[in-house]
Amino acid sequence: MKYKSDKDLGLVLCKHCNSVSKVEEKVCRRCKSKLKQRDEYSLVKTFSFTIVAIIFLFPANILPMMEVTTLGVVEENTIFDGIVYFFQTKSYLIAFVIFVASIAVPIFKLVVLLYLLYITKYNKISLARNATKYYRIIKFIGKWSMLDIFVVALMIVMVQFGNLSNITAGLAAVAFTIVVISTMLATESFDTRTLWDKD
């Protein structure tokens, strides 16, 4: 049986309530949202935001996340340094949470986004079903993306120093925030319907 998408059948899927309407209709009858067959610039926007996130992922992990000044001596610490610190102080749960939120999750989201772009670009329709599942996962994670930034802030606050110490956020905090926001925008920009298009 030859596969046909909603586009082939002259139908359009509402991205808000998932109801199906005729392509001639401009407004969804169920939720009154504006209907659009495909987002013309979906791939371009998703690709652009993904590249930005990849670029800033490196400084987010290499540059200092926090700068600690004690008696005039400045000590810089990266995200990985924070993970090692909590691990050494036997705060294993905090170390694990920081690793997942700050390293594992951003990398996972970027890998999935690149996978989605690959499937769409090269019309790998046989992989579209699994790709849709992965998209839903990162879409769900996206709802909690700001937690990543909160965890990094928590890492800075929870490192206990003496009263003569001053802790400030480093450049990595800015880069990490850009990574989180970029992956969120990349996910929101992607139109899953393009996964099922033949050309």
C-alpha positions as semicolon CSV with decimal commas, in nm:
position;residue;x (nm);y (nm);z (nm)
1;M;0,000;0,000;0,000
2;K;0,143;0,337;-0,104
3;Y;0,196;0,575;0,185
4;K;0,020;0,910;0,171
5;S;0,069;1,200;0,407
6;D;-0,191;1,456;0,510
7;K;-0,037;1,684;0,250
8;D;-0,095;1,425;-0,024
9;L;-0,458;1,384;0,086
10;G;-0,527;1,757;0,088
11;L;-0,563;1,767;0,464
12;V;-0,396;1,970;0,737
13;L;-0,328;1,875;1,098
14;C;-0,388;2,128;1,372
15;K;-0,071;2,142;1,583
16;H;-0,268;2,258;1,888
17;C;-0,548;2,001;1,921
18;N;-0,437;1,743;1,658
19;S;-0,768;1,754;1,472
20;V;-0,766;1,709;1,093
21;S;-0,922;1,962;0,856
22;K;-0,935;2,021;0,483
23;V;-0,643;2,218;0,347
24;E;-0,879;2,494;0,229
25;E;-0,977;2,570;0,586
26;K;-0,769;2,841;0,750
27;V;-0,900;2,806;1,107
28;C;-0,942;2,489;1,312
29;R;-1,307;2,412;1,378
30;R;-1,231;2,260;1,717
31;C;-0,991;2,505;1,883
32;K;-1,009;2,803;1,644
33;S;-0,630;2,804;1,597
34;K;-0,479;2,918;1,270
35;L;-0,410;2,626;1,036
36;K;-0,092;2,593;0,834
37;Q;0,003;2,306;0,604
38;R;0,376;2,324;0,674
39;D;0,612;2,571;0,835
40;E;0,815;2,679;0,533
41;Y;1,121;2,773;0,738
42;S;1,097;2,498;0,998
43;L;1,420;2,321;0,903
44;V;1,615;2,643;0,861
45;K;1,512;2,774;1,203
46;T;1,569;2,440;1,376
47;F;1,910;2,399;1,210
48;S;2,013;2,755;1,299
49;F;1,916;2,727;1,667
50;T;2,082;2,384;1,689
51;I;2,409;2,516;1,548
52;V;2,402;2,806;1,795
53;A;2,348;2,561;2,082
54;I;2,634;2,339;1,964
55;I;2,870;2,636;1,936
56;F;2,794;2,762;2,288
57;L;2,797;2,413;2,440
58;F;3,178;2,414;2,431
59;P;3,237;2,739;2,623
60;A;2,957;2,638;2,861
61;N;3,164;2,337;2,968
62;I;3,515;2,478;2,923
63;L;3,488;2,830;3,063
64;P;3,451;2,889;3,439
65;M;3,097;2,857;3,569
66;M;3,184;3,039;3,887
67;E;3,466;3,255;4,017
68;V;3,553;3,237;4,385
69;T;3,756;3,520;4,538
70;T;3,911;3,443;4,876
71;L;4,146;3,696;5,035
72;G;4,221;3,845;4,695
73;V;4,291;3,506;4,533
74;V;4,059;3,420;4,243
75;E;3,974;3,054;4,179
76;E;3,776;2,956;3,869
77;N;3,559;2,643;3,851
78;T;3,390;2,477;3,554
79;I;3,070;2,268;3,562
80;F;3,283;1,955;3,575
81;D;3,477;2,096;3,871
82;G;3,145;2,143;4,051
83;I;3,046;1,782;3,981
84;V;3,382;1,658;4,112
85;Y;3,348;1,878;4,422
86;F;3,007;1,735;4,517
87;F;3,128;1,384;4,442
88;Q;3,431;1,428;4,669
89;T;3,210;1,565;4,948
90;K;2,988;1,255;4,906
91;S;2,693;1,460;4,781
92;Y;2,639;1,200;4,511
93;L;2,278;1,289;4,435
94;I;2,361;1,656;4,373
95;A;2,660;1,557;4,159
96;F;2,438;1,324;3,955
97;V;2,164;1,585;3,910
98;I;2,414;1,847;3,795
99;F;2,574;1,601;3,550
100;V;2,237;1,503;3,401
101;A;2,094;1,855;3,385
102;S;2,409;2,035;3,272
103;I;2,584;1,783;3,046
104;A;2,378;1,474;2,959
105;V;2,044;1,641;2,882
106;P;2,178;1,922;2,656
107;I;2,387;1,672;2,457
108;F;2,091;1,433;2,428
109;K;1,865;1,711;2,300
110;L;2,121;1,821;2,042
111;V;2,175;1,465;1,918
112;V;1,800;1,416;1,876
113;L;1,763;1,749;1,695
114;L;2,041;1,654;1,451
115;Y;1,875;1,315;1,404
116;L;1,542;1,482;1,324
117;L;1,708;1,716;1,075
118;Y;1,885;1,423;0,908
119;I;1,565;1,221;0,868
120;T;1,374;1,517;0,729
121;K;1,649;1,628;0,493
122;Y;1,702;1,282;0,343
123;N;1,337;1,165;0,352
124;K;1,395;0,867;0,582
125;I;1,023;0,806;0,626
126;S;1,084;0,455;0,763
127;L;1,243;0,620;1,069
128;A;0,975;0,887;1,110
129;R;0,774;0,700;1,373
130;N;1,069;0,655;1,608
131;A;1,186;1,008;1,535
132;T;0,847;1,140;1,642
133;K;0,883;0,956;1,975
134;Y;1,224;1,111;2,032
135;Y;1,082;1,452;1,947
136;R;0,811;1,408;2,209
137;I;1,076;1,320;2,466
138;I;1,283;1,635;2,407
139;K;0,960;1,836;2,386
140;F;0,870;1,708;2,733
141;I;1,222;1,775;2,860
142;G;1,192;2,126;2,716
143;K;0,921;2,203;2,970
144;W;1,183;2,155;3,240
145;S;1,475;2,315;3,055
146;M;1,491;2,617;3,284
147;L;1,559;2,367;3,563
148;D;1,904;2,323;3,406
149;I;1,984;2,687;3,475
150;F;1,841;2,657;3,827
151;V;2,064;2,356;3,895
152;V;2,371;2,549;3,784
153;A;2,272;2,838;4,012
154;L;2,220;2,587;4,293
155;M;2,568;2,450;4,232
156;I;2,713;2,798;4,282
157;V;2,511;2,868;4,597
158;M;2,567;2,532;4,765
159;V;2,945;2,535;4,744
160;Q;3,028;2,640;5,100
161;F;3,313;2,882;5,155
162;G;3,417;3,107;5,440
163;N;3,272;3,449;5,507
164;L;3,571;3,610;5,340
165;S;3,485;3,449;5,005
166;N;3,289;3,605;4,723
167;I;3,122;3,387;4,456
168;T;3,020;3,521;4,116
169;A;2,886;3,351;3,803
170;G;3,140;3,306;3,525
171;L;3,109;3,336;3,147
172;A;3,002;2,972;3,123
173;A;2,673;3,063;3,293
174;V;2,589;3,295;3,001
175;A;2,694;3,035;2,744
176;F;2,493;2,765;2,922
177;T;2,182;2,985;2,927
178;I;2,219;3,040;2,552
179;V;2,245;2,662;2,500
180;V;1,926;2,599;2,698
181;I;1,728;2,873;2,521
182;S;1,858;2,771;2,177
183;T;1,761;2,405;2,221
184;M;1,415;2,511;2,339
185;L;1,369;2,734;2,032
186;A;1,504;2,462;1,800
187;T;1,254;2,212;1,939
188;E;0,963;2,454;1,912
189;S;1,063;2,547;1,555
190;F;1,066;2,190;1,428
191;D;0,753;2,082;1,238
192;T;0,712;1,706;1,295
193;R;0,484;1,678;0,993
194;T;0,787;1,726;0,767
195;L;0,919;1,389;0,891
196;W;0,649;1,218;0,686
197;D;0,694;1,412;0,361
198;K;0,851;1,237;0,064
199;D;1,004;1,552;-0,081
